[in-house]
Amino acid sequence: MDGHSLREDAAQELVSGQARSAGPRLAPLLVYVCAFHLAWLAWPFVVYPRLIALGERTFAYAIANLTIRLLVWVAPVLLYLRFVDGVGPLDYLKLRPLGRREVAVAAALTGINLLGSLARFGLPHPSMDAITWNSVLGTSLLVGFIEEIPYRGFMLQKFAERVGFWSAGLITSALFVAIHLPGWLALHMFSVGNVATIFVFSVVMSLAFKYSKSLWVPILTHSANDFLSFVIFRV
């Protein structure tokens, strides 16, 4: 066997080895994605109807809501990265210490969002009725942290490792739409407009993450977006 054949065999063995090593890592990712989205089906139909018995404007409701979301949305990602991938969750998620650059980029994106909201909805008419413990803590302050960790921080990067950023962005955005569907259907809020808005928003957050190289940018922008939408413009 000549040297060229030996090199070809070595290259094929290397590719086969890489394929074998990639295979097992894909399985737990797909299990996680399916289990997470299936588990969240219980939220609007089983969990939420029981939570509202606490009173949607109460502190108890806000804390219960946040606790459930952190346990379902954030904790599994941190455990996966630590025990399946064996990496530091904060490093992988690109949650380095928050700096001025991240704040400035998020502020610029929020400014663009505000101008777009003014063009679409006109001047806002905020009301104290929109201020509740949940609208401040859950819908505004922590929503970006809770939702960006599994989608842009985790799933987007995981899929990008296999299919590239642009395909991963589309997959992640479709999944982000899917996680909203049960709530929309339960609350009779499903519409093509909502689907398009959430899909585009997810793509923008993916781009913000890619080019800023920090998950803080989509986290801050996402929280500011929901604050504008639900508290200021009330849409």
N, C-alpha and C positions, 0 to 999 in steps of 0.2 A: 504494500500500500504506500503510495507516494505522499509527500508532505502536503500537497494540496488537498488530497482526500482526508488526511488526518485533520487538517484545519476545518474542513467542511463538517466532519463528524463532530468535532469539538464544539463548533458553532451551533449545530443542531441540538447537541446535548445541553448546551447552555440555555437555548431557547426553551427546550422541553422542561428543563429544571425550573426556569422562571415561570412557565405556565403552570407547573405543578404547585409551585409555592404561592402563586396568585390565586389558584382555585380555592384553597381552604379559607383564604381571607375574604373572598367574595361571599361565601355562604353565610357567615355570621352577620355580615352587613345586610344582606337581603332579609335574613330572619328578623333583624332589628327593625328594618324599614316596614316590613309587613306587620310585625307585632305592634309597633308603635301606632300605626294608622288604624289597625283593627281595634286596639285598646281604646283609642279616643272616640270610637263610635259610641261608647257608653256615656260619654260626657253629656251630650244634649238630651239623651233619652232616659238615662238612669240617674246620673249624678246631679246635674243641674236642677231638675225638678225638686230634689231633696234639699239642695243648698238654698234655694230661694225661700225655703221655710224660715231661714235665719233672718230674712229681710235683706234685699239687695243693697240697701243703703247703709247697712250696719258694718262695723269694724269686723265683727265675727265672720260675716260673709266674705269680706275681702281677704282675711287671713286664711280661711278655709280654701278659697279659690286659689290663692297663691301657693299654698302648701301642696295642693293636688297637682297644679301645673309644674311646680318644681320637681315633684317626685316622678311625674310621667314624662315631662319634656327634657329636663336638664340632667337629673341624676343618672338615667341609663347611659347617656352620652359619656359622662365622666367615668362611669364604671367600665364602659366598653373600651375607652381609650387607655385606661389604666391596666385592665386585666386581660383584654383580648389583644390589643395592639402593644401593650407594654410601653406606652409613651406618656410623657407628662401632658395632662389635659390642657393646661393653660398655654403651653408652648405650641401644641398642635392647633389649638383653636385660634391662635394668634391674639391672645388676650394679654399682651404685654402691658406694662403700666401705661395708663391713659396719659397722653401728652397733648400739648397745644395743637399739634398738627391734626390729630384725630378730631379734636373739638372744632377746629376751624373748618375742616372738610365737612363734618356733619352739619355745622351751622350753615355753610354755603348751600348744601343740598336741601336743608330745611327752608332756607330763604326761597329757593326755587319752588319748592313745594307750596309754600305760603302764597307766592304769586299765582301759581296755577290754581290754587283753591279759591283765591279771590276772583280770578277770571271765570271759574266755573260756577261758584255759588254766591258771588257778591260779598258785600260786607257781612261779617259774622254778627250774630246777636247772642253772645254768651249769656248764660243764665246760671244762677246758683243751683238750679235744679239738676244741672249736669255735674255738679261737684259732689261726689260721694267718695267714701273710702276706697271703693273698688276702681272708680274712674281715675283716681289719682295714683293709687299704688299699683293696681293690676293693669288697667288699660293704658296707662301713661308711663309711669316711672319704670316699671319692671318688665313691661311686655316685650321690649326689644331684647333684653337679656334672655328671657325665657324662650322666645321664638327664634332668635338668630342663632343660638348655640346649636340646636339640632339641624337647622336647615342650611344656613350659609357656613357656619363654623365646621359642621360635621359632614352632613350629606353632600353638600356641594364639593367639598375637598375630596371626599371618598370617591365620588363618581368621576371627578376630574382626573384622578389618578389612573382611571381605567379608560375613559372615553374622551378625555380632553375637556377644557373648560366650557366651551360653547354648548356641547351636547349635555354636559353635566348641569349647566345653568337651566336649560330647557326642562330636563328631567326634574330637577329640584323645584322649579317653579310650578310644574304640573302637580308635584306632590304637595306643594304648599297650597295650591288651590284645593286639592283633594281633602286636606285636613280641615278646611273650612266648610266643606259640603254638608257634613252632618248637622252642624249648627244652623246653616242657612235653611236646610230642609225642615229642621225641627221648628224654627222660628218663622217659617214661610218668608224667607228673605232671599231665596235663590233667584238670580237673574243673570242674564248674559253680561250685563254691565258689571256686576260684582265679580264675575269670573275674570273678565278682561282686566279690571282694575287690580285685582290681587295678583294676577299673572304678571302684568307689567311691573307692578311694585316689586315683586320677587326678582325679576330680571335686573331691575335697577339696583336692588340691594346686593345682588351677586356681583355686578360690575363695581359697585362701591367697595366691596370686600376685595375683589381682585386687584384693583388699582391702588387702594390704600394700604393693602397688606396688613390690615388690622381689623379685627372683628368689632372693635369699638365704634367704628364709623357706621356700619349698618345698625348696631345696637342703638346708638344715640339717635340716628335718623329715624329708625323705626318707632322708637318711643315718642319722638317729637311728632311724627306723622299721625300716630293714633291719638295723641293729645289734641292736635289740631282738628282731626276728624270728629272725635266723639265728644270733646269738651268745648272747643271753641266754635266749630262750624256745625256740630251736632248733626252729622250726616251718617 
